[in-house]
Amino acid sequence: MLTIPVAAPAGASVDPQAALHAYARARLADGDGAMALAVDNYRTALTLDPDSVDVARRSYVQALESGDRALALRSAALLEEQGALPRDGTLLLIGEALGRKDWAGARALTARMVEEGNFSFLAPIITSWITLGEGHYVAPVVAAQDRFAALAQRYVDEHLALQALDRGDVAAAVPAIRRAIALRGGESAALRLTLAAQLAARGAKAEALMLVPAGEATFARARADLTRGKVKAAAVTPVQGYARLLSRLASDIASDNSGMALSVRLARIATFADPGGTEVQLVAARLLSAGGLAQGGVAEARKIPVDGWYGALGQAELVDALAAAGDRQAALALARSLAAEPGAGSERQVRLGRLLADMNDFDGAAAAFRAAQADYGDGQVPWALLLFEGSALEQGERWDEARVVLERAMALAPNEPVVLNYLGYAQIERRQNVAEALDLIKKASALKPQDASIADSLGWARYVTGDVAGAVPVLERAAAGAPADATINEHLGDALWSAGRRYEARYAWSAASLFAQGDGAERIAAKVEQGLKPEYAAP
């Protein structure tokens, strides 16, 4: 299916020893996070030893993570020849076929995708885009009996809307638009902008304006252009529709941290299919930053024109990417600038607040979270914003203020485990209202029994109230659920020591010491050496 040459370039000789050295350098660079150096060496190793499946496989993954389309296609071609192409590689090939308008090839690859199984639920949507390209459009149909029907249906309405607009059928597009936006909820800003542009380009100005709320900085430029009638938007092509589909899937997979590596690869394949697609760049920036590839996230976010419709969204992603890349001062300066704009909205204030909290400026964070509440009327402030503010106040050692805010959050969300747990544990730490605090944590645990953090709170509350025997099994369950959590392991160690299980206590403290920092690390080290003394007790 690919036209990429798989043999070594003319004049090059296959040198397994040199290839091995290049591969070793690539792996070392990969482990050190030196992505550019790793890619260069994978490319060299692949040229010197094109028959190596290991080299091709590592080159393929690294090429996707770094955004090197040429290397991704070349390594995919080699893997394809040897029957070792990963199944997401089929998605890469589909994008290439659609980009070439090779409808027959795209159909064949889509059929192969169905046989492979992993991404078969995407087939109705991909096939519908192929029919649009072929000139005899057939809408996507998800069979009710398909076991993945509910999953496929999550993506259908957006594509129905875009395809209807491609055909100039605004009447058919509008109800699909409403369903697609309702499904995306708070994550619909970029989709709203895209659909508004498509509607306006087809003369549906009123419908377009309904998608971009007035008074919000995120939509200010789009709304101004729509009001003046200054909108031009080309129809979405099949390959662009396909790229959007992969981006949506990548975002959904990323909600489960165990799927982050796959979500990054899918997001990159989407950018290969539609390299100028702003929405796919936004998704790629977010997922690269979240997936430990923050420099790539910075690069993707910076591709989005600041003065365009998506500029505000791109700048927001750039804040997160800069922070993830370690440039917190640049992130903070940009976050402050965005939060200061008229109509900034609560989301920008929350982003600023979280960044300040990460930088231990808890007073600043509390002020930002409080500013985020200004968008809401009396009695309408979301409990989550109150929890953010209360948490910042509590961490900033302003407990009396924090407690008032946290109790307001609990009044709004009396059955929300995270609120009950936070308020209960904060009081247990301070040895205040211990019996009432224990009741709050018990309720949180009953509502969310598998949560390791809440289990830790419950176990520690029992320990503090003198129920050592009842504390140990709960803390053991918490540690099993979060083995890398220093606080949980320290709590377990203290409880085990008090229960007379000294050897196991030191084992738990040793586990805690691997992840502890600052004063906690010193305290835990002292317990490992000397045992539990009153001055070494966990707070």
PyMOL commands that set and color helices and strands:
alter all, ss='L'
color gray80, all
select helices_A, chain A and resi 16-31+35-48+53-66+69-81+87-99+103-116+120-134+149-166+170-187+189-201+205-210+217-228+238-254+257-273+278-290+294-302+311-324+328-339+345-358+362-375+383-395+399-412+417-429+434-447+452-464+468-481+486-498+502-513+518-530+534-536
alter helices_A, ss='H'
color red, helices_A
deselect
rebuild
show_as cartoon
